[in-house]
Amino acid sequence: MVDDPKQFLKELFSAAISSAQPEKCVPKYLPEVPSGRLIVIGAGKASAAMARAVEDNWDGELSGLVVTRYGYSVPCQSIEIVEAAHPVPDQVGLTAAQRMLELTSDLSEDDTVLCLISGGGSALLPLPFDGLTLDDKQTINKELLRCGATISEINCVRRHLSQIKGGRLAAACYPAKLVNLLISDVPGDDPVNIASGPTVGDPTTCADALAIVERYKIILPARALEILESGAGETPDVDDPRLACVETHIIATPQMALEVAAAVAEALGISAYILGDSIEGEAADVGVVMAGIARQAATKGQPFKTPCVLLSGGETTVTLTGDGRGGRNVEFLLSFAVAMDGLSGVYALAGDTDGVDGTEEIAGAYCDGSTLKRAWEKGITPRLSLANNDGHGFFEAIGDSITTGPTLTNVNDFRAIFIDGPG
């Protein structure tokens, strides 16, 4: 029984976020105490909280350095925490990346490196390839985020223009043992795409990266093109002998978070269906498709009997055509609301589990059958807001933004559609 649909959906979102907290998923994957040193490194929006979980559950000595997003720091005793910029990298992140390579440059086979990686690590460890500047890196990053490429395509290009991504950090740790603890924020949970895979082998090539650049007509600095065209940016592949002592554990995933949310719904007597944990595509297009499914369930009882909740995750993209305040979750939700056209009995929430959708300190938003009407009453035209990529502006104006603050984890996007009955 659900008396307050908005609160119900917020509870599911909160349960998904809670399931991926480092304090819950880090301890059981900690390595044995080495005969040498334990060096902790890492990057991502969850990395500081992961470092704290390591310290709270480690018996021996340790030291290290992790980089997280501004505002996502958690105090640690022995592991240094550095805050840097995301999604567009800054000098602080670059300096931290250089220091991380130096920290792993003189290890022995008696040492163990514990690497804590989560979403956001790509921007937080910016170390451009020789001949590229931080300005180049920032320009490239902005172009990649704007072009509509998938996250795997974006990260392929990033890896081949970096001195630290695509297994290069793992190679620097050799001959020490390297244990990766990864919180996945990417469709498919492929380690090479989580923070652009700094500590795993890379199966892609410069030719693959160049094809992506050409496919999306991405304008790169001349030096970046030279690196890709010449093959100078090739990364350590999965069979590189320097990566033979790498052990990788994915400790939290979007699927795990969706399963926890489904269990919460089922406990309340609401049937829950997970439609997919790796849904990609243009956010607005996904919104239209999900609206079609929701409408069929609400009006025909197909393919799901109501009441029910439809859950999904993944990472959609937004090809920018307007200049509004947007993010992929609010873009999806606004498209969904427009397509539902005021149908009653259908409620939806979409948010990023890291608490930041796009560049806004807003996780996402909520909509229901009254959304369009309330917008029109304020003089807002929903379709124009959608065309202007202004999802945050739209939902903020009608009071339906969802704000969590820093969640200290990141298992990608969360979407929940509650269908209470015929509309």
Secondary structure, DSSP 8 states (H G I E B T S, - for coil): --S-HHHHHHHHHHHHHHHT-HHHHSGGG-----SS-EEEEEESTTHHHHHHHHHHT--S--EEEEEEETT-----SSEEEEEE-SSS--HHHHHHHHHHHHHTTT--TT-EEEEEE-TTHHHHS--B-TT--HHHHHHHHHHHHHTT--HHHHHHHHHTTBSSTTTHHHHHHTTSEEEEEEE--STT--GGGGGG-TTS-----HHHHHHHHHHTT----HHHHHHHHHTTT----TT-GGGTTEEEEEEE-HHHHHHHHHHHHHHTT-EEEEEEEEE-SBHHHHHHHHHHHHHHHHHH--SS-SSEEEEEEE--B----S-S---HHHHHHHHHHHHHTT-TTEEEEEEETTS-BTTBS--EEEE-TTHHHHHHHTT--HHHHHHTT-HHHHHHHTT-EE-----S----EEEEEEE-S--
